[in-house]
Amino acid sequence: MNSPVVNAFALPGGYVYVTRGLLAMANNEAEVAGVLAHEVGHVIARHGVERQSRATGMGLLGAIAGILTQSADVARLGQTVGGLFLADYSRDQEYEADRLGVKYLGLAGYPREAMADFLQRLEDHSEYAAKVAGKEGKSGQYDFFASHPQTEDRIEKANQLARLQKDDLNRSYGTERYLLAIDGMLYGDDIKEGVIRGREFLHPDLRLAFKAPKGFQLINSTRAVYAKDGRGNQMVFDLDPRGLRDMSIDQYMSTVWLKKVNHNRPEIIQVGGAVGAKTRFVVNQNGRKIYVTAVVINFGYDKVARFAYHSRARSSELEARYEESYSSFRPMTYDEAAEIKSVQLVIQKVNYNESLDDLVGEMVQSSHTRDLFLLLNPVFKTRDPARGDTYKTLMYGTQEGR
């Protein structure tokens, strides 16, 4: 998936997804193979059936998105994006997937230790995410999409399994081949599809910005922007490029966008000087009531912006957060849009007499640049860089990055 989120997951039917963010964290081909082996373990052990029954609204995310956009593509996309919001596996299920994953990794010809190596990579990522959030010391709690919670116990058990099955075969990690494959890959948000900064979404090409409701976390896709809190409440945003077609905003809402839905009479509103309309209605999905607040805004440029907020119960507090969200919708200035640049992951070699500080100083700067560099290059946590060492760095690039 073209997503900066660090995750992998399997959906019913045996489809396994790996994100671009996870590929950036991996150090070699064997680690990625370990991720795939772990997910295949979940599929073979049929863990997904129980997990889906405990998921909060994954199916509804796609179903309602499809209803409101009249798009089967968006509905299917919602199901895939929903995989990032699935309920956690149980600890026993994780242990079983690790055990099967180590087995499959060995059968595929990779070093079995790579499973524990990547579990440690995810633990390191959780600690980094906690530090960025300003909450050090409680790893594993701040990655909203971490569907595979890491523990030192799991890492040790994976190492034990690898040692028990150890053999004398010459197994390759595929490091050089892997680094060559990811050289030039986009890192972080794909600015062609917009960028996420906290709960604010900015799209430099479309020149628009808005905030998700407080307590919601955003995830972007090509066709729509989604957000979800931890209680099953959701948001979907998209643009209708067909525009109003000489209709009033409330006519568009009733006869185009929500023509297949029974809804209240639209209320005309103003959002940052632009005219909009708002309505509420209830959708019955599989015996469950979903309360929807729908907002449409005339964005101009022959485009209509659409927000749909789905709640599991009516709440004045939630409605206030929704209003704050759609009221934040605004056009971006040209200068603001021009400041947003894409970042690429670049593979380089250490030159003569370059120190860790030199390497960190050459990378795109952030609030925790040194920590991010060591997250991408954990080998330098225990030793100084040496001439000829290969390392990952981040540089401003073009939108043509892979």
Secondary structure, DSSP 4 states (H G I P E B T S, - for coil): ---SS--EEEETTTEEEE-HHHHHH--SHHHHHHHHHHHHHHHHTTHHHHHHHHSSSHHHHHHHHHHHHT-HHHHHHHHHHHGGGPPPPPHHHHHHHHHHHHHHHHHTTS-TTHHHHHHHHHHHHHHHHHHHTT-TT-TTSS-TT-SS---HHHHHHHHHHHHHT--S------HHHHHHHHTTEEES--GGG-EEETTEEEETTTTEEEEPPTT-EEEE-SS-EEEE-TTS-EEEEEEETT--TT--HHHHIIIIITTTS--PPPEEEEETTEEEEEEEEEEEETTEEEEEEEEEEEEETTEEEEEEEEESS--HHHHHHHHHHHHT-EEPPHHHHHT---EEEEEEEPPTT--HHHHHHHSPP-TTHHHHHHHH-GGGGTS---TT-EEEEEEE--TT--
